[in-house]
């Protein structure tokens, strides 16, 4: 018998450390995952600066948080911005986003479809049409297969 077969050094390796299904949440989510600033977005909507309000609403998404209240608050802020846009201003707003921004917008659109409110479905369908034109089918696939939700 060879000397290497009697060695027990291989038993010191923790194979569970390399398991991709084992999830350890070691990220402090309280510091940076609070969602968009609702007061700032409301002030911009009242001033009529819809494009800036749109970008601020999408700036800090609560992707890594498990707190449903934070996610609901962020969804409400984004939905308020989306419903405040005129139909003619939707396409330039969507075109001003990069690929990740369009994917994030699609996440919020699908989240809005889950819980429709007064006339929000018609508005969200307009946004979906423009986001699909920019992001394509790949954006929908990325959103539906993403593990991190808004």
DSSP file (Angstrom, degrees, kcal/mol; ACC not computed):
  #  RESIDUE AA STRUCTURE BP1 BP2  ACC     N-H-->O    O-->H-N    N-H-->O    O-->H-N    TCO  KAPPA ALPHA  PHI   PSI    X-CA   Y-CA   Z-CA
    1    1 A X              0   0    0      0, 0.0     2,-0.1     0, 0.0     5,-0.0   0.000 360.0 360.0 360.0 139.9    0.0    0.0    0.0
    2    2 A X    >   -     0   0    0      1,-0.1     3,-0.5     3,-0.0     4,-0.4  -0.340 360.0-120.8 -77.3 158.4    1.3    3.5   -0.9
    3    3 A X  G >  S+     0   0    0      1,-0.2     3,-1.1     2,-0.2     4,-0.4   0.846 107.0  63.1 -67.3 -33.6    2.0    6.1    1.7
    4    4 A X  G >  S+     0   0    0      1,-0.3     3,-0.9     2,-0.2    -1,-0.2   0.772  93.9  61.0 -66.4 -27.0   -0.5    8.6    0.3
    5    5 A X  G <  S+     0   0    0     -3,-0.5    -1,-0.3     1,-0.2    -2,-0.2   0.713 100.9  53.8 -75.1 -18.4   -3.5    6.4    0.9
    6    6 A X  G <  S+     0   0    0     -3,-1.1    -1,-0.2    -4,-0.4    -2,-0.2   0.513  85.4 108.9 -90.1  -5.2   -2.9    6.4    4.6
    7    7 A X    <   -     0   0    0     -3,-0.9     3,-0.1    -4,-0.4    -3,-0.0  -0.455  48.7-168.2 -73.4 142.5   -2.8   10.2    4.8
    8    8 A X    >   +     0   0    0     -2,-0.1     3,-1.2     1,-0.1     4,-0.2   0.179  58.3 105.8-114.4  15.5   -5.7   11.9    6.4
    9    9 A X  G >  S+     0   0    0      1,-0.3     3,-1.6     2,-0.2     4,-0.2   0.803  70.3  65.6 -66.3 -28.5   -5.0   15.5    5.3
   10   10 A X  G >  S+     0   0    0      1,-0.3     3,-1.1     2,-0.2    -1,-0.3   0.726  89.2  68.4 -67.6 -18.8   -7.8   15.4    2.7
   11   11 A X  G <  S+     0   0    0     -3,-1.2    -1,-0.3     1,-0.2    -2,-0.2   0.558  85.2  70.0 -77.5  -7.4  -10.3   15.2    5.6
   12   12 A X  G <  S+     0   0    0     -3,-1.6     2,-0.5    -4,-0.2    -1,-0.2   0.525  75.8  97.9 -87.2  -5.7   -9.5   18.7    6.7
   13   13 A X  S <  S-     0   0    0     -3,-1.1     2,-1.0    -4,-0.2     3,-0.1  -0.724  71.6-139.5 -86.0 126.8  -11.2   20.3    3.7
   14   14 A X    >   -     0   0    0     -2,-0.5     3,-1.1     1,-0.2     4,-0.3  -0.756  18.2-174.3 -87.3 102.4  -14.7   21.5    4.3
   15   15 A X  G >  S+     0   0    0     -2,-1.0     3,-1.1     1,-0.3    -1,-0.2   0.732  77.7  68.9 -73.7 -20.7  -16.5   20.4    1.2
   16   16 A X  G >  S+     0   0    0      1,-0.2     3,-1.1     2,-0.2    -1,-0.3   0.739  87.0  69.0 -67.4 -20.5  -19.7   22.2    2.3
   17   17 A X  G <  S+     0   0    0     -3,-1.1    -1,-0.2     1,-0.2    -2,-0.2   0.786 100.8  46.3 -65.2 -27.3  -17.9   25.5    1.8
   18   18 A X  G <  S+     0   0    0     -3,-1.1     2,-0.5    -4,-0.3    -1,-0.2   0.327  81.5 118.6 -99.7   5.6  -17.9   24.9   -1.9
   19   19 A X    X   -     0   0    0     -3,-1.1     3,-0.8    -4,-0.2    -3,-0.0  -0.630  52.9-155.1 -76.7 123.1  -21.6   23.9   -2.2
   20   20 A X  T 3  S+     0   0    0     -2,-0.5    -1,-0.2     1,-0.2    -4,-0.0   0.713  91.0  57.8 -73.9 -19.6  -23.4   26.4   -4.5
   21   21 A X  T 3  S+     0   0    0      2,-0.1     2,-0.7    -3,-0.0    -1,-0.2   0.605  83.8  93.1 -85.3 -11.1  -26.7   25.7   -2.9
   22   22 A X    <   -     0   0    0     -3,-0.8     2,-0.5    -6,-0.2     0, 0.0  -0.744  62.9-165.6 -84.8 116.8  -25.6   26.6    0.6
   23   23 A X        -     0   0    0     -2,-0.7     2,-0.5     2,-0.0    -2,-0.1  -0.906  11.9-176.1-111.1 126.6  -26.4   30.3    1.1
   24   24 A X        -     0   0    0     -2,-0.5     2,-1.2     0, 0.0     3,-0.1  -0.978  17.0-148.7-120.7 117.6  -24.9   32.3    3.9
   25   25 A X        +     0   0    0     -2,-0.5    -2,-0.0     1,-0.2     0, 0.0  -0.711  37.1 150.0 -89.1  94.9  -26.1   35.8    4.2
   26   26 A X        +     0   0    0     -2,-1.2     2,-0.4     2,-0.1    -1,-0.2   0.235  36.8 108.6-108.2  11.9  -23.2   37.7    5.6
   27   27 A X  S    S-     0   0    0     37,-0.1     2,-1.0    -3,-0.1    -2,-0.0  -0.761  70.8-129.2 -92.6 132.4  -24.0   41.0    4.0
   28   28 A X     >  +     0   0    0     -2,-0.4     4,-0.5     1,-0.2     3,-0.4  -0.708  29.3 179.6 -80.9 104.9  -25.2   43.9    6.2
   29   29 A X  H  >  +     0   0    0     -2,-1.0     4,-1.3     1,-0.2    -1,-0.2   0.611  63.6  76.1 -86.3 -12.3  -28.3   45.0    4.4
   30   30 A X  H  4 S+     0   0    0      1,-0.2    -1,-0.2     2,-0.2    -2,-0.0   0.812  92.1  54.2 -70.0 -28.1  -29.4   47.7    6.7
   31   31 A X  H  4 S+     0   0    0     -3,-0.4    -1,-0.2     1,-0.1     3,-0.2   0.931 123.4  12.2 -76.1 -46.1  -26.8   50.2    5.5
   32   32 A X  H  < S+     0   0    0     -4,-0.5     3,-0.2     1,-0.2    -2,-0.2   0.380 109.3  73.2-120.4   5.8  -27.2   50.4    1.8
   33   33 A X     <  +     0   0    0     -4,-1.3    -1,-0.2     1,-0.2     3,-0.1  -0.384  52.2 117.9-119.7  55.7  -30.5   48.7    0.8
   34   34 A X  S    S-     0   0    0      1,-0.3    -1,-0.2    -3,-0.2    28,-0.1   0.438  70.2-126.4 -98.6  -0.9  -33.2   51.1    2.0
   35   35 A X        -     0   0    0     -3,-0.2    -1,-0.3    25,-0.2    26,-0.2  -0.227  49.6 -27.0  83.7-177.5  -34.7   51.7   -1.5
   36   36 A X        -     0   0    0     21,-0.3     2,-0.8     1,-0.1    21,-0.1  -0.284  69.2-101.0 -72.0 157.5  -35.2   55.1   -3.2
   37   37 A X     >  -     0   0    0     19,-0.2     4,-2.0     1,-0.2     5,-0.2  -0.700  32.1-165.1 -81.5 109.6  -35.8   58.3   -1.2
   38   38 A X  H  > S+     0   0    0     -2,-0.8     4,-2.5     1,-0.2     5,-0.2   0.859  84.5  52.6 -67.2 -37.5  -39.6   58.9   -1.4
   39   39 A X  H  > S+     0   0    0      2,-0.2     4,-2.2     1,-0.2    -1,-0.2   0.923 110.8  46.6 -66.2 -44.2  -39.4   62.5   -0.2
   40   40 A X  H  > S+     0   0    0      1,-0.2     4,-2.0     2,-0.2    -1,-0.2   0.906 113.6  48.8 -64.6 -41.2  -36.9   63.5   -2.9
   41   41 A X  H  X S+     0   0    0     -4,-2.0     4,-2.2     2,-0.2    -2,-0.2   0.910 110.6  50.8 -66.2 -42.2  -38.9   61.7   -5.6
   42   42 A X  H  X S+     0   0    0     -4,-2.5     4,-2.4     1,-0.2    -2,-0.2   0.900 109.3  51.1 -62.0 -41.0  -42.1   63.3   -4.5
   43   43 A X  H  X S+     0   0    0     -4,-2.2     4,-1.8     1,-0.2    -1,-0.2   0.907 110.5  48.7 -63.0 -40.9  -40.5   66.8   -4.6
   44   44 A X  H  X>S+     0   0    0     -4,-2.0     5,-2.0     2,-0.2     4,-0.8   0.867 110.0  51.7 -67.7 -35.6  -39.2   66.2   -8.1
   45   45 A X  H ><5S+     0   0    0     -4,-2.2     3,-0.6     1,-0.2    -2,-0.2   0.921 109.7  49.6 -65.8 -42.5  -42.6   64.9   -9.3
   46   46 A X  H 3<5S+     0   0    0     -4,-2.4    -2,-0.2     1,-0.2    -1,-0.2   0.845 110.7  50.4 -64.3 -33.5  -44.3   68.1   -7.9
   47   47 A X  H 3<5S-     0   0    0     -4,-1.8    -1,-0.2    -5,-0.2    -2,-0.2   0.647 115.6-117.9 -78.1 -14.7  -41.7   70.2   -9.7
   48   48 A X  T <<5S+     0   0    0     -4,-0.8     2,-1.6    -3,-0.6     3,-0.2   0.547  71.6 134.8  90.4   8.0  -42.3   68.4  -12.9
   49   49 A X     >< +     0   0    0     -5,-2.0     4,-1.9     1,-0.2    -1,-0.2  -0.595  20.3 161.1 -89.9  76.4  -38.8   66.9  -13.3
   50   50 A X  H  >  +     0   0    0     -2,-1.6     4,-2.5     1,-0.2    -1,-0.2   0.857  65.2  56.3 -70.1 -37.2  -40.0   63.5  -14.2
   51   51 A X  H  > S+     0   0    0     -3,-0.2     4,-2.0     2,-0.2    -1,-0.2   0.914 110.3  44.5 -64.6 -43.1  -36.8   62.2  -15.8
   52   52 A X  H  > S+     0   0    0      2,-0.2     4,-2.5     1,-0.2     5,-0.2   0.904 113.2  51.3 -67.4 -40.9  -34.7   62.9  -12.7
   53   53 A X  H  X S+     0   0    0     -4,-1.9     4,-2.3     1,-0.2    -2,-0.2   0.890 109.2  52.3 -61.5 -38.7  -37.4   61.4  -10.4
   54   54 A X  H  X S+     0   0    0     -4,-2.5     4,-1.3     2,-0.2    -2,-0.2   0.922 111.7  44.6 -62.9 -46.0  -37.4   58.3  -12.6
   55   55 A X  H  X S+     0   0    0     -4,-2.0     4,-0.5     1,-0.2    -2,-0.2   0.866 113.9  49.3 -70.4 -35.8  -33.6   57.9  -12.4
   56   56 A X  H >X S+     0   0    0     -4,-2.5     3,-0.7     1,-0.2     4,-0.6   0.885 108.0  54.5 -69.7 -37.1  -33.6   58.5   -8.6
   57   57 A X  H 3< S+     0   0    0     -4,-2.3   -21,-0.3     1,-0.2    -1,-0.2   0.831 114.6  40.5 -64.7 -31.0  -36.4   56.0   -8.1
   58   58 A X  H 3< S+     0   0    0     -4,-1.3     3,-0.5    -5,-0.1    -1,-0.2   0.484  96.1  86.0 -93.1  -3.1  -34.4   53.4   -9.9
   59   59 A X  H << S+     0   0    0     -3,-0.7     2,-0.5    -4,-0.5    -2,-0.1   0.895  95.0  29.4 -69.8 -42.3  -31.0   54.3   -8.3
   60   60 A X  S  < S-     0   0    0     -4,-0.6    -1,-0.2    -3,-0.2   -25,-0.2  -0.639  75.4-177.3-123.2  73.1  -31.1   52.3   -5.1
   61   61 A X        -     0   0    0     -3,-0.5     2,-1.8    -2,-0.5     3,-0.3  -0.452  31.3-126.8 -74.5 143.4  -33.1   49.1   -5.5
   62   62 A X        +     0   0    0      1,-0.2     3,-0.1    88,-0.2    -1,-0.1  -0.438  57.2 141.5 -85.1  65.1  -33.6   46.9   -2.5
   63   63 A X        +     0   0    0     -2,-1.8    86,-0.4     1,-0.2    -1,-0.2   0.883  69.0  40.8 -75.0 -39.1  -32.4   43.7   -4.2
   64   64 A X  S    S+     0   0    0     -3,-0.3    -1,-0.2    84,-0.1     2,-0.2   0.512  93.3  99.8 -91.5  -4.8  -30.4   42.1   -1.4
   65   65 A X        -     0   0    0      1,-0.1   -31,-0.0    -3,-0.1   -35,-0.0  -0.522  52.5-162.1 -85.0 150.7  -32.8   42.9    1.4
   66   66 A X        +     0   0    0     -2,-0.2     2,-0.7     4,-0.0    -1,-0.1   0.371  59.1 112.2-104.9   0.4  -35.3   40.3    2.8
   67   67 A X     >  -     0   0    0      1,-0.2     4,-1.5     2,-0.0     3,-0.3  -0.654  53.1-161.3 -78.4 113.2  -37.4   43.0    4.5
   68   68 A X  H  > S+     0   0    0     -2,-0.7     4,-2.4     1,-0.2     5,-0.2   0.785  87.4  61.5 -68.4 -25.1  -40.8   43.1    2.6
   69   69 A X  H  > S+     0   0    0      2,-0.2     4,-2.2     1,-0.2    -1,-0.2   0.897 104.4  48.1 -67.3 -38.8  -41.6   46.5    4.0
   70   70 A X  H  > S+     0   0    0     -3,-0.3     4,-2.2     2,-0.2    -1,-0.2   0.907 112.9  48.4 -65.9 -41.8  -38.6   48.0    2.3
   71   71 A X  H  X S+     0   0    0     -4,-1.5     4,-2.3     2,-0.2    -2,-0.2   0.894 111.6  49.3 -66.8 -39.4  -39.5   46.3   -1.0
   72   72 A X  H  X S+     0   0    0     -4,-2.4     4,-2.3     2,-0.2    -2,-0.2   0.901 111.0  49.9 -65.6 -40.5  -43.1   47.5   -0.8
   73   73 A X  H  X S+     0   0    0     -4,-2.2     4,-2.0     2,-0.2    -2,-0.2   0.908 111.9  47.6 -65.0 -41.7  -42.0   51.0   -0.1
   74   74 A X  H  X S+     0   0    0     -4,-2.2     4,-2.4     2,-0.2     5,-0.2   0.900 111.4  51.1 -65.6 -40.3  -39.6   51.0   -3.1
   75   75 A X  H  X S+     0   0    0     -4,-2.3     4,-2.6     1,-0.2    -2,-0.2   0.901 109.3  50.8 -63.3 -40.6  -42.3   49.5   -5.3
   76   76 A X  H  X S+     0   0    0     -4,-2.3     4,-2.1     2,-0.2    -1,-0.2   0.899 110.6  48.8 -64.5 -40.3  -44.8   52.2   -4.3
   77   77 A X  H  X S+     0   0    0     -4,-2.0     4,-1.8     2,-0.2    -2,-0.2   0.936 114.3  44.6 -65.2 -46.3  -42.2   55.0   -5.1
   78   78 A X  H  X S+     0   0    0     -4,-2.4     4,-2.8     1,-0.2    -2,-0.2   0.904 112.9  51.1 -66.6 -40.4  -41.4   53.6   -8.5
   79   79 A X  H  X S+     0   0    0     -4,-2.6     4,-2.4     1,-0.2    -1,-0.2   0.879 107.7  53.6 -64.7 -36.9  -45.1   53.0   -9.3
   80   80 A X  H  X S+     0   0    0     -4,-2.1     4,-0.8    -5,-0.2    -1,-0.2   0.898 111.7  45.6 -62.9 -40.2  -45.9   56.6   -8.4
   81   81 A X  H >X S+     0   0    0     -4,-1.8     4,-0.7     2,-0.2     3,-0.7   0.933 112.4  50.1 -68.5 -45.1  -43.2   57.8  -10.8
   82   82 A X  H >< S+     0   0    0     -4,-2.8     3,-0.7     1,-0.3    -2,-0.2   0.880 111.1  48.4 -63.1 -37.9  -44.3   55.5  -13.6
   83   83 A X  H 3< S+     0   0    0     -4,-2.4    -1,-0.3     1,-0.2    -2,-0.2   0.666 104.9  61.0 -76.9 -14.6  -47.9   56.5  -13.3
   84   84 A X  H << S+     0   0    0     -4,-0.8    -1,-0.2    -3,-0.7    -2,-0.2   0.639  84.9  98.3 -84.6 -14.5  -46.9   60.2  -13.3
   85   85 A X  S << S-     0   0    0     -4,-0.7     2,-0.2    -3,-0.7     5,-0.0  -0.418  74.5-124.0 -74.0 146.9  -45.3   60.1  -16.7
   86   86 A X    >>  -     0   0    0     -2,-0.1     3,-1.2     1,-0.1     4,-0.5  -0.583  27.5-113.6 -80.5 154.9  -47.2   61.2  -19.9
   87   87 A X  H >> S+     0   0    0      1,-0.3     3,-0.8    -2,-0.2     4,-0.5   0.839 115.8  55.0 -60.4 -34.5  -47.4   58.6  -22.6
   88   88 A X  H 34 S+     0   0    0      1,-0.2     4,-0.4     2,-0.1    -1,-0.3   0.706 105.8  53.0 -74.2 -18.0  -45.2   60.6  -24.9
   89   89 A X  H <> S+     0   0    0     -3,-1.2     4,-1.3     1,-0.1    -1,-0.2   0.488  88.1  81.3 -94.3  -3.5  -42.4   60.8  -22.3
   90   90 A X  H <X S+     0   0    0     -3,-0.8     4,-2.3    -4,-0.5     5,-0.2   0.942  87.9  51.7 -69.6 -47.5  -42.1   57.1  -21.6
   91   91 A X  H  X S+     0   0    0     -4,-0.5     4,-2.4     1,-0.2     5,-0.2   0.909 109.7  47.4 -61.9 -45.4  -40.0   56.1  -24.6
   92   92 A X  H  > S+     0   0    0     -4,-0.4     4,-0.9     1,-0.2    -1,-0.2   0.868 111.7  53.2 -63.3 -32.4  -37.2   58.7  -24.0
   93   93 A X  H  < S+     0   0    0     -4,-1.3     3,-0.4     2,-0.2     4,-0.2   0.924 111.3  44.4 -66.8 -43.3  -37.1   57.7  -20.3
   94   94 A X  H >< S+     0   0    0     -4,-2.3     3,-1.5     1,-0.2    -2,-0.2   0.888 110.6  54.6 -69.1 -38.3  -36.6   54.0  -21.2
   95   95 A X  H 3< S+     0   0    0     -4,-2.4    -1,-0.2     1,-0.3    -2,-0.2   0.703  98.0  65.0 -68.8 -18.0  -34.0   54.8  -23.8
   96   96 A X  T 3< S+     0   0    0     -4,-0.9    -1,-0.3    -3,-0.4     2,-0.2   0.548  89.9  87.3 -80.8  -5.4  -32.0   56.8  -21.3
   97   97 A X  S <  S-     0   0    0     -3,-1.5     2,-0.1    -4,-0.2   -42,-0.0  -0.604  73.3-131.3 -93.0 153.1  -31.4   53.6  -19.3
   98   98 A X     >  -     0   0    0     -2,-0.2     4,-2.2     1,-0.0     5,-0.2  -0.254  43.9 -84.2 -85.6-174.4  -28.6   51.1  -19.8
   99   99 A X  H  > S+     0   0    0      1,-0.2     4,-2.1     2,-0.2     5,-0.1   0.904 130.6  47.3 -62.2 -43.1  -29.2   47.3  -20.0
  100  100 A X  H  > S+     0   0    0      1,-0.2     4,-2.3     2,-0.2    -1,-0.2   0.862 110.7  53.3 -67.3 -34.4  -29.2   46.8  -16.2
  101  101 A X  H  > S+     0   0    0      2,-0.2     4,-2.4     1,-0.2    -2,-0.2   0.890 108.2  49.1 -66.1 -39.7  -31.6   49.7  -15.8
  102  102 A X  H  X S+     0   0    0     -4,-2.2     4,-2.5     2,-0.2    -2,-0.2   0.900 111.1  50.6 -65.8 -40.2  -34.0   48.3  -18.3
  103  103 A X  H  X S+     0   0    0     -4,-2.1     4,-2.0     2,-0.2    -2,-0.2   0.910 111.0  48.4 -63.6 -40.9  -33.9   45.0  -16.5
  104  104 A X  H  X S+     0   0    0     -4,-2.3     4,-2.1     2,-0.2    -2,-0.2   0.906 110.3  51.5 -65.1 -41.3  -34.5   46.7  -13.2
  105  105 A X  H  X S+     0   0    0     -4,-2.4     4,-2.4     1,-0.2    -2,-0.2   0.911 108.5  51.8 -60.7 -42.2  -37.4   48.6  -14.7
  106  106 A X  H  X S+     0   0    0     -4,-2.5     4,-2.7     2,-0.2     5,-0.2   0.877 106.3  54.7 -62.5 -37.6  -38.9   45.3  -16.0
  107  107 A X  H  X S+     0   0    0     -4,-2.0     4,-2.1     1,-0.2    -1,-0.2   0.930 110.6  45.2 -60.9 -44.4  -38.6   43.9  -12.5
  108  108 A X  H  X S+     0   0    0     -4,-2.1     4,-2.2     2,-0.2    -2,-0.2   0.877 111.5  53.3 -67.0 -36.7  -40.7   46.8  -11.1
  109  109 A X  H  X S+     0   0    0     -4,-2.4     4,-1.7     2,-0.2    -2,-0.2   0.942 111.6  44.4 -63.5 -47.3  -43.2   46.4  -14.0
  110  110 A X  H  X S+     0   0    0     -4,-2.7     4,-1.1     1,-0.2    -1,-0.2   0.855 111.8  53.4 -67.0 -33.4  -43.7   42.8  -13.3
  111  111 A X  H  X S+     0   0    0     -4,-2.1     4,-1.0    -5,-0.2    -1,-0.2   0.877 107.8  51.7 -66.1 -36.5  -43.9   43.5   -9.6
  112  112 A X  H  < S+     0   0    0     -4,-2.2    -2,-0.2     1,-0.2    -1,-0.2   0.831 104.4  56.6 -67.6 -32.4  -46.6   46.1  -10.4
  113  113 A X  H >< S+     0   0    0     -4,-1.7     3,-0.5     1,-0.2    -1,-0.2   0.801  99.0  62.0 -67.1 -28.1  -48.5   43.5  -12.4
  114  114 A X  H 3< S+     0   0    0     -4,-1.1     2,-0.4     1,-0.3    -1,-0.2   0.883 118.9  23.4 -65.7 -37.7  -48.6   41.3   -9.3
  115  115 A X  T 3< S-     0   0    0     -4,-1.0    -1,-0.3    -3,-0.2    -2,-0.1  -0.731  84.2-166.8-130.5  82.8  -50.6   43.8   -7.3
  116  116 A X    <   -     0   0    0     -3,-0.5     2,-0.2    -2,-0.4    -3,-0.1  -0.384   6.0-175.3 -73.0 148.7  -52.5   46.1   -9.7
  117  117 A X    >>  -     0   0    0      1,-0.1     3,-1.4    -5,-0.1     4,-0.6  -0.478  51.1 -27.6-122.6-163.1  -54.1   49.3   -8.4
  118  118 A X  T 34 S-     0   0    0      1,-0.3    -1,-0.1    -2,-0.2     0, 0.0  -0.332 125.1 -29.6 -58.0 111.0  -56.3   52.0  -10.0
  119  119 A X  T 3> S+     0   0    0     -2,-0.3     4,-1.2     1,-0.1    -1,-0.3   0.594 101.9 124.9  60.2  13.8  -55.4   52.0  -13.7
  120  120 A X  H <>  +     0   0    0     -3,-1.4     4,-3.0     1,-0.2     5,-0.2   0.826  62.8  62.0 -74.5 -28.5  -51.9   50.9  -13.1
  121  121 A X  H  X S+     0   0    0     -4,-0.6     4,-2.1     1,-0.2    -1,-0.2   0.913 103.8  47.9 -64.7 -41.6  -52.1   47.9  -15.4
  122  122 A X  H  > S+     0   0    0      2,-0.2     4,-1.5     1,-0.2    -1,-0.2   0.908 115.1  45.6 -64.4 -41.2  -52.7   50.0  -18.5
  123  123 A X  H  X S+     0   0    0     -4,-1.2     4,-2.2     1,-0.2    -2,-0.2   0.915 112.1  51.0 -68.3 -42.5  -49.9   52.3  -17.6
  124  124 A X  H  X S+     0   0    0     -4,-3.0     4,-2.7     1,-0.2    -1,-0.2   0.846 106.0  56.0 -65.1 -32.8  -47.6   49.4  -16.8
  125  125 A X  H  X S+     0   0    0     -4,-2.1     4,-2.3     2,-0.2    -1,-0.2   0.882 106.6  50.3 -65.7 -36.8  -48.4   47.8  -20.2
  126  126 A X  H  X S+     0   0    0     -4,-1.5     4,-1.9     2,-0.2    -2,-0.2   0.929 112.8  46.3 -64.0 -44.4  -47.3   51.0  -21.9
  127  127 A X  H  X S+     0   0    0     -4,-2.2     4,-2.8     1,-0.2     5,-0.2   0.901 111.3  52.6 -63.7 -40.0  -44.0   50.9  -20.0
  128  128 A X  H  X S+     0   0    0     -4,-2.7     4,-2.7     1,-0.2     5,-0.2   0.905 106.9  52.7 -62.9 -41.3  -43.6   47.2  -20.7
  129  129 A X  H  X S+     0   0    0     -4,-2.3     4,-1.7     1,-0.2    -1,-0.2   0.924 114.0  41.9 -60.0 -45.5  -44.1   47.8  -24.4
  130  130 A X  H  X S+     0   0    0     -4,-1.9     4,-1.5     2,-0.2    -2,-0.2   0.885 115.1  49.9 -71.7 -38.2  -41.4   50.5  -24.5
  131  131 A X  H  X S+     0   0    0     -4,-2.8     4,-3.4     1,-0.2     5,-0.4   0.870 110.4  51.0 -68.2 -35.5  -39.0   48.5  -22.2
  132  132 A X  H  X S+     0   0    0     -4,-2.7     4,-2.1    -5,-0.2    -1,-0.2   0.879 106.5  54.8 -66.9 -37.3  -39.4   45.5  -24.4
  133  133 A X  H  < S+     0   0    0     -4,-1.7    -1,-0.2    -5,-0.2    -2,-0.2   0.853 119.0  33.8 -64.1 -33.8  -38.6   47.5  -27.5
  134  134 A X  H  < S+     0   0    0     -4,-1.5    -2,-0.2    -5,-0.1    -1,-0.2   0.909 129.1  32.8 -86.8 -47.0  -35.3   48.6  -25.9
  135  135 A X  H  X S-     0   0    0     -4,-3.4     4,-0.7    -5,-0.2     3,-0.3   0.724  93.1-157.7 -86.8 -23.6  -34.4   45.5  -23.9
  136  136 A X  H >X  -     0   0    0     -4,-2.1     4,-0.9    -5,-0.4     3,-0.7  -0.161  47.5 -46.7  74.8-172.3  -35.8   42.8  -26.1
  137  137 A X  H 3> S+     0   0    0      1,-0.2     4,-2.2     2,-0.2    -1,-0.2   0.789 131.2  67.4 -67.5 -28.5  -36.7   39.3  -25.2
  138  138 A X  H 3> S+     0   0    0     -3,-0.3     4,-2.6     1,-0.2    -1,-0.2   0.850  95.5  55.8 -61.3 -34.8  -33.4   38.9  -23.2
  139  139 A X  H <X S+     0   0    0     -4,-0.7     4,-2.1    -3,-0.7    -1,-0.2   0.911 107.9  47.7 -64.6 -42.0  -34.6   41.4  -20.7
  140  140 A X  H  X S+     0   0    0     -4,-0.9     4,-2.6     2,-0.2    -2,-0.2   0.920 112.7  48.7 -65.0 -43.2  -37.7   39.5  -20.0
  141  141 A X  H  X S+     0   0    0     -4,-2.2     4,-1.6     1,-0.2    -2,-0.2   0.914 111.2  49.9 -64.2 -42.6  -35.8   36.2  -19.6
  142  142 A X  H  X S+     0   0    0     -4,-2.6     4,-0.6     1,-0.2    -1,-0.2   0.889 113.1  46.9 -62.9 -38.8  -33.3   37.8  -17.3
  143  143 A X  H >< S+     0   0    0     -4,-2.1     3,-0.7     1,-0.2    -2,-0.2   0.923 112.8  47.6 -69.9 -43.7  -36.0   39.2  -15.1
  144  144 A X  H 3< S+     0   0    0     -4,-2.6    -1,-0.2     1,-0.2    -2,-0.2   0.757 117.9  41.8 -71.5 -22.8  -38.0   36.0  -14.9
  145  145 A X  H 3< S+     0   0    0     -4,-1.6    -1,-0.2    -5,-0.2    -2,-0.2   0.435  87.9 115.6-101.8   0.3  -35.0   33.9  -14.1
  146  146 A X    <<  -     0   0    0     -3,-0.7    -3,-0.0    -4,-0.6    -4,-0.0  -0.449  52.7-155.9 -72.5 140.2  -33.4   36.4  -11.6
  147  147 A X  S    S+     0   0    0     -2,-0.1     2,-0.6     1,-0.1    -1,-0.1   0.805  78.5  72.0 -82.3 -31.8  -33.0   35.2   -8.0
  148  148 A X        -     0   0    0      2,-0.0     2,-0.2   -84,-0.0   -84,-0.1  -0.766  69.7-173.5 -90.4 122.3  -32.9   38.7   -6.6
  149  149 A X              0   0    0     -2,-0.6   -41,-0.0   -86,-0.4    -2,-0.0  -0.689 360.0 360.0-111.2 164.4  -36.2   40.5   -6.8
  150  150 A X              0   0    0     -2,-0.2   -75,-0.2   -43,-0.1   -88,-0.2   0.403 360.0 360.0 -99.9 360.0  -37.4   44.0   -6.0
